[in-house]
Amino acid sequence: MSKNIITRIEDNVQIITLNRPEKKNAFNSEMIDSWVNALEEAKYNDDVNVVVITGAGDSFCSGGDVGNMGSKTKRSPLDSKNVLWGNIHRIPLLLKELDKPVIAAINGVAVGAGLDMALMADIRTIADTARVNEGYVKVGLIPGDGGSYFLPRLVGESKAYELLWTGDFINAQEAYRIGLVNQVYQSEIFMDETMKLAKKIAAGPQVAIRMIKRSVSQSLRLELEPALDMISSHMAIIKETEDHKEGVSAFLEKRKPNFKGK
């Protein structure tokens, strides 16, 4: 793991910290490689139930560090495509495969591709002092890192057009109002509150939680009949888990369940 990414595990939560504070955590090729490696580790580590992604210093991520991403010579259109598809796009594609919950903890400014990286998560929390924008249009670009896919699914098509066409900043309160983030926390307690949420999910019945993520993702691409057919199969499996049996016992005995993730 490079110094540009810091990872640690706390109570079954893996915290991935983007660590280029002097560049407002703008990502370069090395950071993307380390980010992919960190997500791969989380995917296969049985000690990790939830992933939290945040930034070092006073920023979440200011997007791509264009001046340091590969060659500074002029690229062909195909080379430019491959910088995205073969490099940066590994992040959203890997997150799609990861059935463990992912929380983006937006501790500070998130701009352009930096905001898109947060939109890829399942849940977003934001510090009350943070601001975000989709600033591509201000430099004559389009959202190349998934913004045009994720943003309208969160805030609706019309609001997404407004944010993408103006490139204007919005504050934490507005981000919450339009549904871009799930929770706003005071900056002084931001990570503590985010970790409370992460640990609550990490302590839940993990097979059910991961199957919920999978079924929601799949249902968004299905018609009603195949979605119901799919969920009936998932339900048959879930009912055989130890966590389901423990949950029922705890309910009947009026106690807190002790889930084992099985």
WOBELKA-V69703 format. One record per residue. N is the residue number from 1. RES is the residue in one small letter. PHI is phi as a letter, one per 30 degrees, with the letter a starting at -180 (NA if undefined). D_LAST is the distance of its C-alpha to the last C-alpha in Angstrom with 2 decimals. Layout:
n=N res=RES phi=PHI d_last=D_LAST
n=N res=RES phi=PHI d_last=D_LAST
This chain:
n=1 res=m phi=NA d_last=30.39
n=2 res=s phi=d d_last=33.71
n=3 res=k phi=d d_last=35.10
n=4 res=n phi=d d_last=34.80
n=5 res=i phi=b d_last=31.03
n=6 res=i phi=c d_last=29.47
n=7 res=t phi=b d_last=25.74
n=8 res=r phi=a d_last=23.90
n=9 res=i phi=c d_last=20.43
n=10 res=e phi=b d_last=20.23
n=11 res=d phi=h d_last=17.23
n=12 res=n phi=i d_last=14.82
n=13 res=v phi=c d_last=17.51
n=14 res=q phi=c d_last=19.70
n=15 res=i phi=c d_last=23.25
n=16 res=i phi=c d_last=25.50
n=17 res=t phi=c d_last=29.13
n=18 res=l phi=d d_last=31.96
n=19 res=n phi=b d_last=34.65
n=20 res=r phi=b d_last=38.13
n=21 res=p phi=d d_last=39.46
n=22 res=e phi=d d_last=43.04
n=23 res=k phi=c d_last=42.41
n=24 res=k phi=h d_last=40.35
n=25 res=n phi=i d_last=37.35
n=26 res=a phi=e d_last=38.87
n=27 res=f phi=c d_last=36.96
n=28 res=n phi=c d_last=38.66
n=29 res=s phi=d d_last=37.61
n=30 res=e phi=d d_last=36.39
n=31 res=m phi=d d_last=34.13
n=32 res=i phi=d d_last=32.69
n=33 res=d phi=e d_last=31.94
n=34 res=s phi=d d_last=30.23
n=35 res=w phi=d d_last=28.33
n=36 res=v phi=e d_last=27.02
n=37 res=n phi=d d_last=26.08
n=38 res=a phi=d d_last=24.21
n=39 res=l phi=d d_last=22.17
n=40 res=e phi=d d_last=21.50
n=41 res=e phi=d d_last=20.30
n=42 res=a phi=d d_last=17.93
n=43 res=k phi=d d_last=16.61
n=44 res=y phi=c d_last=15.74
n=45 res=n phi=d d_last=15.01
n=46 res=d phi=d d_last=11.44
n=47 res=d phi=d d_last=13.05
n=48 res=v phi=c d_last=14.03
n=49 res=n phi=c d_last=12.29
n=50 res=v phi=b d_last=15.71
n=51 res=v phi=c d_last=19.13
n=52 res=v phi=c d_last=22.42
n=53 res=i phi=c d_last=25.70
n=54 res=t phi=b d_last=28.97
n=55 res=g phi=c d_last=32.49
n=56 res=a phi=d d_last=34.61
n=57 res=g phi=i d_last=37.77
n=58 res=d phi=c d_last=38.91
n=59 res=s phi=b d_last=37.60
n=60 res=f phi=d d_last=34.40
n=61 res=c phi=a d_last=35.91
n=62 res=s phi=c d_last=39.41
n=63 res=g phi=j d_last=38.60
n=64 res=g phi=d d_last=39.72
n=65 res=d phi=d d_last=42.20
n=66 res=v phi=e d_last=44.51
n=67 res=g phi=d d_last=47.08
n=68 res=n phi=b d_last=44.70
n=69 res=m phi=c d_last=42.62
n=70 res=g phi=i d_last=44.14
n=71 res=s phi=d d_last=47.82
n=72 res=k phi=d d_last=50.25
n=73 res=t phi=d d_last=52.46
n=74 res=k phi=d d_last=52.55
n=75 res=r phi=c d_last=49.76
n=76 res=s phi=d d_last=50.23
n=77 res=p phi=e d_last=48.35
n=78 res=l phi=d d_last=46.06
n=79 res=d phi=d d_last=45.35
n=80 res=s phi=d d_last=44.61
n=81 res=k phi=d d_last=42.16
n=82 res=n phi=d d_last=40.40
n=83 res=v phi=d d_last=40.07
n=84 res=l phi=d d_last=37.86
n=85 res=w phi=d d_last=36.17
n=86 res=g phi=d d_last=35.70
n=87 res=n phi=b d_last=34.96
n=88 res=i phi=d d_last=34.03
n=89 res=h phi=d d_last=32.31
n=90 res=r phi=d d_last=29.65
n=91 res=i phi=d d_last=28.04
n=92 res=p phi=d d_last=27.52
n=93 res=l phi=d d_last=26.62
n=94 res=l phi=d d_last=23.90
n=95 res=l phi=d d_last=22.60
n=96 res=k phi=d d_last=22.51
n=97 res=e phi=d d_last=20.21
n=98 res=l phi=d d_last=17.88
n=99 res=d phi=d d_last=15.07
n=100 res=k phi=d d_last=14.30
n=101 res=p phi=e d_last=16.58
n=102 res=v phi=b d_last=20.01
n=103 res=i phi=c d_last=22.57
n=104 res=a phi=c d_last=26.23
n=105 res=a phi=c d_last=27.98
n=106 res=i phi=d d_last=31.62
n=107 res=n phi=d d_last=33.47
n=108 res=g phi=a d_last=36.85
n=109 res=v phi=e d_last=38.75
n=110 res=a phi=b d_last=36.97
n=111 res=v phi=b d_last=39.48
n=112 res=g phi=h d_last=39.48
n=113 res=a phi=d d_last=36.90
n=114 res=g phi=d d_last=35.49
n=115 res=l phi=d d_last=34.79
n=116 res=d phi=e d_last=33.45
n=117 res=m phi=d d_last=30.87
n=118 res=a phi=d d_last=29.68
n=119 res=l phi=d d_last=29.78
n=120 res=m phi=d d_last=27.27
n=121 res=a phi=d d_last=24.49
n=122 res=d phi=d d_last=22.36
n=123 res=i phi=b d_last=23.78
n=124 res=r phi=b d_last=27.01
n=125 res=t phi=c d_last=28.38
n=126 res=i phi=b d_last=32.02
n=127 res=a phi=d d_last=34.41
n=128 res=d phi=d d_last=37.32
n=129 res=t phi=c d_last=39.78
n=130 res=a phi=d d_last=38.26
n=131 res=r phi=b d_last=39.92
n=132 res=v phi=b d_last=38.83
n=133 res=n phi=a d_last=40.72
n=134 res=e phi=c d_last=40.78
n=135 res=g phi=d d_last=43.98
n=136 res=y phi=e d_last=44.38
n=137 res=v phi=d d_last=47.33
n=138 res=k phi=d d_last=49.32
n=139 res=v phi=c d_last=49.63
n=140 res=g phi=i d_last=50.05
n=141 res=l phi=c d_last=46.60
n=142 res=i phi=c d_last=43.76
n=143 res=p phi=d d_last=40.07
n=144 res=g phi=c d_last=39.02
n=145 res=d phi=c d_last=35.44
n=146 res=g phi=j d_last=33.83
n=147 res=g phi=d d_last=35.52
n=148 res=s phi=d d_last=37.16
n=149 res=y phi=c d_last=33.82
n=150 res=f phi=d d_last=31.61
n=151 res=l phi=d d_last=34.30
n=152 res=p phi=d d_last=35.49
n=153 res=r phi=d d_last=31.98
n=154 res=l phi=c d_last=31.63
n=155 res=v phi=c d_last=35.18
n=156 res=g phi=j d_last=36.83
n=157 res=e phi=d d_last=39.34
n=158 res=s phi=d d_last=42.43
n=159 res=k phi=d d_last=41.12
n=160 res=a phi=d d_last=39.75
n=161 res=y phi=e d_last=43.25
n=162 res=e phi=e d_last=44.78
n=163 res=l phi=d d_last=42.59
n=164 res=l phi=d d_last=43.00
n=165 res=w phi=d d_last=46.73
n=166 res=t phi=c d_last=47.75
n=167 res=g phi=i d_last=45.49
n=168 res=d phi=d d_last=45.93
n=169 res=f phi=d d_last=43.83
n=170 res=i phi=b d_last=41.95
n=171 res=n phi=d d_last=40.85
n=172 res=a phi=d d_last=37.51
n=173 res=q phi=d d_last=38.60
n=174 res=e phi=d d_last=39.65
n=175 res=a phi=d d_last=36.46
n=176 res=y phi=d d_last=34.57
n=177 res=r phi=d d_last=37.10
n=178 res=i phi=d d_last=36.73
n=179 res=g phi=i d_last=32.93
n=180 res=l phi=d d_last=32.69
n=181 res=v phi=b d_last=30.58
n=182 res=n phi=c d_last=28.19
n=183 res=q phi=b d_last=29.43
n=184 res=v phi=c d_last=32.60
n=185 res=y phi=b d_last=32.62
n=186 res=q phi=e d_last=35.69
n=187 res=s phi=e d_last=36.12
n=188 res=e phi=d d_last=36.39
n=189 res=i phi=b d_last=32.87
n=190 res=f phi=e d_last=31.38
n=191 res=m phi=d d_last=28.80
n=192 res=d phi=d d_last=27.88
n=193 res=e phi=d d_last=27.20
n=194 res=t phi=d d_last=25.34
n=195 res=m phi=d d_last=23.06
n=196 res=k phi=e d_last=22.47
n=197 res=l phi=d d_last=21.27
n=198 res=a phi=d d_last=19.09
n=199 res=k phi=d d_last=17.54
n=200 res=k phi=d d_last=16.98
n=201 res=i phi=d d_last=14.96
n=202 res=a phi=d d_last=13.14
n=203 res=a phi=d d_last=12.16
n=204 res=g phi=d d_last=10.76
n=205 res=p phi=d d_last=7.57
n=206 res=q phi=d d_last=7.21
n=207 res=v phi=d d_last=6.43
n=208 res=a phi=d d_last=9.20
n=209 res=i phi=d d_last=11.26
n=210 res=r phi=d d_last=11.53
n=211 res=m phi=d d_last=12.33
n=212 res=i phi=d d_last=14.80
n=213 res=k phi=d d_last=16.46
n=214 res=r phi=d d_last=16.76
n=215 res=s phi=d d_last=18.13
n=216 res=v phi=d d_last=20.55
n=217 res=s phi=d d_last=21.83
n=218 res=q phi=d d_last=22.34
n=219 res=s phi=d d_last=23.91
n=220 res=l phi=d d_last=26.47
n=221 res=r phi=c d_last=27.85
n=222 res=l phi=b d_last=27.90
n=223 res=e phi=d d_last=30.18
n=224 res=l phi=e d_last=28.99
n=225 res=e phi=d d_last=28.85
n=226 res=p phi=d d_last=26.63
n=227 res=a phi=d d_last=24.38
n=228 res=l phi=d d_last=23.93
n=229 res=d phi=d d_last=23.53
n=230 res=m phi=d d_last=20.72
n=231 res=i phi=d d_last=18.85
n=232 res=s phi=d d_last=19.32
n=233 res=s phi=d d_last=17.50
n=234 res=h phi=e d_last=14.56
n=235 res=m phi=d d_last=14.56
n=236 res=a phi=d d_last=14.61
n=237 res=i phi=d d_last=11.37
n=238 res=i phi=e d_last=9.59
n=239 res=k phi=d d_last=11.15
n=240 res=e phi=c d_last=9.44
n=241 res=t phi=d d_last=5.81
n=242 res=e phi=d d_last=5.42
n=243 res=d phi=d d_last=5.81
n=244 res=h phi=d d_last=8.79
n=245 res=k phi=d d_last=10.16
n=246 res=e phi=d d_last=10.10
n=247 res=g phi=d d_last=11.74
n=248 res=v phi=d d_last=14.29
n=249 res=s phi=d d_last=15.09
n=250 res=a phi=d d_last=15.65
n=251 res=f phi=d d_last=17.82
n=252 res=l phi=d d_last=19.86
n=253 res=e phi=c d_last=20.31
n=254 res=k phi=h d_last=21.23
n=255 res=r phi=b d_last=19.14
n=256 res=k phi=d d_last=16.85
n=257 res=p phi=d d_last=13.12
n=258 res=n phi=c d_last=11.13
n=259 res=f phi=d d_last=7.78
n=260 res=k phi=c d_last=5.54
n=261 res=g phi=i d_last=3.82
n=262 res=k phi=b d_last=0.00
